[in-house]
């Protein structure tokens, strides 16, 4: 497990593969959720971030305090939207540096860009 502040710092400088318990378990799915995410706004706001990751800035503020619920908002690279991560059951699987950005884009081009919807769903559900 990892502290929310440590996770936030790591997400600001990397793309991170996380595994955490779902807040709302889904029938016939594992209680775990896996995610590839970041909070590196230099990467997300870049031309490639907007065109390839379909990044969009948050459109509204939350009606509750995510921190009080042990949550952190992150950009989910595979789902291409904002998601909440439960930091109380979160484990870092791996990190991919975003400095220089080419490190991540090389990884993206080899490992993510060619993934089908079924492959993305399988990744998330493991």
C-alpha positions as CSV (number, residue, x, y, z in Angstrom):
1,X,0.0,0.0,0.0
2,X,1.1,3.6,-0.6
3,X,0.3,6.9,1.0
4,X,-1.9,9.3,-1.0
5,X,0.8,12.0,-1.0
6,X,3.5,9.6,-2.2
7,X,1.2,8.3,-4.9
8,X,0.4,11.8,-6.0
9,X,4.0,12.7,-6.3
10,X,4.8,9.6,-8.2
11,X,1.9,10.3,-10.6
12,X,3.1,13.8,-11.2
13,X,6.3,12.5,-12.8
14,X,5.4,9.1,-14.2
15,X,2.7,7.0,-15.8
16,X,1.9,4.4,-13.2
17,X,0.4,0.9,-13.4
18,X,-1.7,0.5,-10.3
19,X,-3.8,-2.3,-8.8
20,X,-6.5,-1.5,-6.2
21,X,-9.8,-2.7,-4.8
22,X,-12.9,-1.5,-6.7
23,X,-15.0,0.8,-4.6
24,X,-18.1,-0.7,-6.1
25,X,-17.5,-4.4,-6.9
26,X,-19.1,-5.6,-10.1
27,X,-20.9,-8.9,-10.5
28,X,-18.8,-11.6,-12.2
29,X,-15.6,-9.4,-12.1
30,X,-12.6,-9.5,-9.8
31,X,-12.8,-7.1,-6.9
32,X,-9.4,-5.7,-8.1
33,X,-9.0,-3.1,-10.8
34,X,-5.8,-2.4,-12.7
35,X,-5.1,1.0,-14.2
36,X,-2.5,2.8,-16.2
37,X,-2.7,6.4,-15.1
38,X,-0.8,9.7,-14.6
39,X,-1.1,13.3,-13.3
40,X,1.7,14.6,-15.4
41,X,0.0,17.6,-16.9
42,X,3.0,18.4,-19.1
43,X,2.5,15.0,-20.8
44,X,-1.3,15.2,-20.8
45,X,-1.5,18.8,-22.1
46,X,1.0,18.1,-24.9
47,X,-0.2,17.8,-28.5
48,X,0.2,14.0,-28.2
49,X,-1.5,13.9,-24.9
50,X,-4.6,15.7,-26.3
51,X,-4.6,13.8,-29.6
52,X,-3.5,10.3,-28.5
53,X,-4.8,10.1,-24.9
54,X,-7.8,12.4,-25.6
55,X,-6.9,14.3,-22.4
56,X,-9.4,16.9,-21.2
57,X,-9.1,19.0,-18.1
58,X,-11.6,18.3,-15.3
59,X,-14.9,19.8,-16.1
60,X,-16.2,20.2,-12.6
61,X,-15.2,19.9,-9.0
62,X,-16.4,17.0,-6.9
63,X,-19.4,17.4,-4.6
64,X,-17.4,15.5,-1.9
65,X,-13.9,15.5,-0.6
66,X,-12.0,12.7,-2.3
67,X,-9.2,12.9,0.3
68,X,-11.6,12.3,3.1
69,X,-12.7,9.1,1.4
70,X,-9.1,8.0,0.7
71,X,-9.4,8.7,-3.1
72,X,-7.3,10.5,-5.6
73,X,-8.5,11.6,-9.1
74,X,-6.2,10.4,-11.9
75,X,-6.2,10.4,-15.7
76,X,-6.9,6.8,-16.8
77,X,-4.9,6.3,-20.0
78,X,-6.8,3.2,-21.3
79,X,-10.3,4.5,-20.5
80,X,-9.2,8.0,-21.5
81,X,-11.1,9.7,-18.7
82,X,-10.8,10.9,-15.1
83,X,-11.1,8.1,-12.5
84,X,-10.9,7.8,-8.7
85,X,-8.4,5.5,-7.2
86,X,-8.9,4.1,-3.7
87,X,-5.5,4.8,-2.1
88,X,-6.3,2.7,0.9
89,X,-5.9,-0.5,-1.1
90,X,-3.5,0.7,-3.8
91,X,-0.4,-1.0,-5.0
92,X,2.1,0.3,-7.5
93,X,2.9,-2.4,-10.1
94,X,5.3,-0.4,-12.3
95,X,6.2,3.1,-13.3
96,X,7.1,4.6,-16.7
97,X,9.0,7.8,-16.6
98,X,7.5,10.8,-18.4
99,X,10.8,12.8,-18.4
100,X,11.8,12.8,-21.1
101,X,8.3,12.3,-22.6
102,X,9.7,10.1,-25.4
103,X,10.3,7.4,-22.7
104,X,6.5,7.1,-22.3
105,X,5.6,7.6,-25.9
106,X,8.0,4.7,-27.0
107,X,6.2,2.5,-24.4
108,X,2.8,3.7,-25.6
109,X,3.6,3.0,-29.3
110,X,4.9,-0.5,-28.6
111,X,2.5,-1.7,-25.8
112,X,-0.7,0.4,-25.8
113,X,-1.5,1.9,-29.2
114,X,-2.3,-1.4,-30.8
115,X,-4.4,-2.8,-28.0
116,X,-7.9,-3.9,-28.9
117,X,-10.9,-3.0,-26.7
118,X,-11.0,-6.6,-25.5
119,X,-7.3,-6.4,-24.5
120,X,-7.8,-3.2,-22.7
121,X,-10.8,-4.7,-20.8
122,X,-8.6,-7.7,-19.9
123,X,-5.8,-5.5,-18.6
124,X,-8.2,-3.5,-16.4
125,X,-9.9,-6.6,-15.0
126,X,-6.8,-8.4,-13.9
